[in-house]
Amino acid sequence: MPRPTAAQFAYGSATVVVTTLALLLLFRTESVIGIAAVGTTALVLGLLVAVRLPLPRHRGAEGSGRAATADAARTHHALEGVGARERVAAGRSSAQATAPADKHSLRR
C-alpha cells in the first residue's frame, strides 16, 4: 500500500477537526456515548476524505515516450516546412533538391 501524501494527512486531519467541532455544536451532546459517536463519525469521515483524495500522477516510461514521440513529430513537420521555403528562396525546385545525392559523391 502506498504511503499517504502530505496533502492526504492535511485534508484528513482538517476534516476530522472541523467535523468534530461542527457535530458537537450541532447536537450539543454532553454524554460520553454521544461524544464517542461524534468522534468516531469524524474519524471515519476524515479517513474517507484522505483516501479519496486523488494521488499525484507520475509520468512513467510509457507516458514520457508518447510525449517525446509527439514532440519529435511536431519538430519534423516544422523542419519540413523550413526546408521547402529555403529551396524556393534559393530558386531550386523540389525535384532538383531531392535529386540523388550520390550522383557526384566521392563515396560509391
Secondary structure, 3 states (H helix, E strand, C coil): CCCCCHHHHHHHHHHHHHHHHHHHHHHCCCCHHHHHHHHHHHHHHHHHHHHHCCCCCCCCHHHHHHHHHHHHHHHHHHHHHHHHHHHHHHCCCHHHHCCCHHHHCCCC
